[in-house]
């Protein structure tokens, strides 16, 4: 069940330079994503994985997702039900992995003005905006339509499945 973007969501805050090892700790990489997600951000927020609710939003400082290219870093956030990550900037590898898995990333220069436990709404039309319950509006960078299509579909694999179903490959007679 997907939540309405206009619905208010809880903000969880972390700082700058959060690396992929904090999101998907190396010690748990031999396990499935359910186990990896249970330890997501434990070095920065020991309460995060056990207390976050589906539809909550993670707000970070610059350079979110730096480090290795492990896809499980974005996968752990997706597994926990994070609706979006909002940060001023991301590692390029993490950015692509997140959208490939259907995790929405909003690049917002003023992201760090959002406070822990704030209640926010996401307006994803044309120019994405974040609106706080107190009336603050943050404008984020536009997200290309092909990336939003991946988020709506639940990731790149689902987009490809939809495309293949829409135009089946014909076999020679």
GIHU-V792112 format. One record per pair of residues at least 6 apart in sequence whose ideal C-beta (glycine too) atoms are under 7 Angstrom apart, sorted by the first residue. I is the first residue (numbers start at 0). J is the second residue. D is the distance in whole Angstrom. If there is no record, write none. Layout:
BEGIN
i=I j=J d=D
i=I j=J d=D
END
This chain:
BEGIN
i=2 j=54 d=4
i=2 j=82 d=7
i=4 j=121 d=4
i=4 j=122 d=7
i=4 j=123 d=5
i=5 j=120 d=5
i=6 j=120 d=7
i=7 j=118 d=4
i=7 j=119 d=7
i=7 j=120 d=6
i=7 j=132 d=6
i=8 j=54 d=6
i=8 j=55 d=6
i=8 j=56 d=5
i=8 j=82 d=6
i=8 j=118 d=7
i=8 j=119 d=6
i=9 j=52 d=7
i=9 j=55 d=5
i=9 j=116 d=6
i=9 j=118 d=7
i=10 j=56 d=5
i=10 j=58 d=5
i=10 j=113 d=5
i=10 j=114 d=7
i=10 j=115 d=6
i=10 j=116 d=6
i=10 j=117 d=4
i=10 j=119 d=6
i=11 j=47 d=6
i=11 j=51 d=6
i=11 j=55 d=6
i=11 j=57 d=5
i=11 j=58 d=7
i=12 j=58 d=5
i=12 j=115 d=4
i=13 j=40 d=7
i=13 j=43 d=5
i=13 j=44 d=6
i=13 j=57 d=7
i=13 j=59 d=5
i=14 j=60 d=5
i=15 j=60 d=3
i=15 j=61 d=5
i=15 j=62 d=6
i=16 j=62 d=5
i=16 j=65 d=6
i=17 j=43 d=7
i=17 j=59 d=6
i=17 j=63 d=5
i=17 j=64 d=7
i=18 j=65 d=5
i=18 j=66 d=4
i=19 j=64 d=6
i=19 j=66 d=4
i=19 j=67 d=5
i=19 j=69 d=5
i=19 j=72 d=4
i=19 j=93 d=6
i=20 j=66 d=6
i=21 j=40 d=6
i=21 j=42 d=5
i=21 j=43 d=6
i=22 j=39 d=6
i=22 j=40 d=6
i=22 j=72 d=4
i=22 j=75 d=6
i=22 j=76 d=7
i=23 j=35 d=5
i=23 j=39 d=7
i=23 j=69 d=5
i=23 j=71 d=4
i=23 j=72 d=4
i=23 j=75 d=5
i=24 j=38 d=5
i=24 j=41 d=7
i=27 j=34 d=6
i=27 j=35 d=5
i=27 j=38 d=5
i=28 j=35 d=7
i=28 j=71 d=7
i=32 j=71 d=6
i=32 j=74 d=5
i=32 j=75 d=7
i=32 j=78 d=5
i=33 j=78 d=7
i=35 j=71 d=5
i=35 j=75 d=5
i=36 j=48 d=6
i=36 j=75 d=4
i=36 j=78 d=4
i=36 j=79 d=5
i=37 j=48 d=5
i=38 j=48 d=6
i=39 j=47 d=6
i=39 j=48 d=5
i=39 j=75 d=4
i=39 j=76 d=7
i=39 j=79 d=6
i=40 j=47 d=4
i=40 j=48 d=7
i=41 j=48 d=7
i=48 j=79 d=6
i=51 j=79 d=5
i=51 j=81 d=7
i=52 j=80 d=7
i=53 j=80 d=3
i=54 j=80 d=6
i=54 j=82 d=5
i=55 j=81 d=6
i=55 j=82 d=7
i=56 j=81 d=7
i=56 j=82 d=6
i=56 j=83 d=5
i=56 j=85 d=6
i=56 j=119 d=6
i=57 j=76 d=7
i=57 j=81 d=5
i=57 j=84 d=5
i=58 j=85 d=5
i=58 j=110 d=6
i=58 j=113 d=5
i=59 j=84 d=6
i=59 j=86 d=4
i=60 j=86 d=7
i=60 j=87 d=7
i=60 j=111 d=6
i=61 j=86 d=7
i=61 j=87 d=5
i=61 j=88 d=5
i=62 j=88 d=6
i=62 j=90 d=7
i=63 j=84 d=6
i=63 j=86 d=4
i=63 j=89 d=5
i=63 j=93 d=7
i=64 j=72 d=6
i=64 j=89 d=5
i=64 j=90 d=4
i=64 j=93 d=3
i=65 j=90 d=5
i=68 j=92 d=4
i=70 j=96 d=5
i=70 j=100 d=7
i=72 j=93 d=6
i=72 j=96 d=7
i=73 j=93 d=6
i=73 j=96 d=5
i=73 j=97 d=4
i=73 j=100 d=5
i=73 j=102 d=5
i=74 j=100 d=6
i=76 j=84 d=7
i=76 j=102 d=6
i=77 j=100 d=5
i=77 j=101 d=7
i=77 j=102 d=5
i=81 j=102 d=7
i=82 j=103 d=7
i=83 j=103 d=4
i=83 j=104 d=7
i=83 j=105 d=6
i=83 j=121 d=6
i=84 j=102 d=7
i=84 j=104 d=5
i=85 j=105 d=5
i=85 j=107 d=5
i=85 j=110 d=5
i=85 j=113 d=7
i=85 j=129 d=6
i=86 j=106 d=7
i=86 j=110 d=5
i=87 j=106 d=7
i=87 j=107 d=7
i=87 j=108 d=5
i=87 j=110 d=5
i=87 j=111 d=7
i=88 j=106 d=7
i=89 j=104 d=6
i=89 j=106 d=7
i=94 j=104 d=6
i=97 j=104 d=5
i=98 j=104 d=7
i=98 j=146 d=5
i=98 j=149 d=5
i=98 j=150 d=7
i=99 j=149 d=7
i=99 j=154 d=6
i=99 j=155 d=4
i=100 j=154 d=5
i=101 j=149 d=6
i=101 j=150 d=5
i=101 j=152 d=7
i=101 j=153 d=4
i=101 j=154 d=4
i=103 j=150 d=5
i=105 j=127 d=6
i=105 j=129 d=7
i=105 j=139 d=4
i=106 j=139 d=6
i=106 j=140 d=4
i=107 j=129 d=6
i=107 j=137 d=5
i=107 j=139 d=4
i=109 j=137 d=5
i=113 j=119 d=7
i=113 j=129 d=7
i=117 j=131 d=6
i=118 j=132 d=4
i=119 j=129 d=5
i=119 j=130 d=6
i=119 j=131 d=5
i=120 j=130 d=5
i=121 j=129 d=6
i=122 j=128 d=4
i=122 j=130 d=6
i=126 j=138 d=6
i=126 j=141 d=6
i=127 j=139 d=4
i=127 j=141 d=7
i=127 j=142 d=6
i=128 j=136 d=6
i=128 j=137 d=7
i=128 j=138 d=5
i=128 j=139 d=7
i=129 j=137 d=4
i=129 j=139 d=7
i=130 j=136 d=5
i=148 j=158 d=6
i=149 j=155 d=5
i=149 j=158 d=5
i=152 j=158 d=5
i=152 j=161 d=6
END
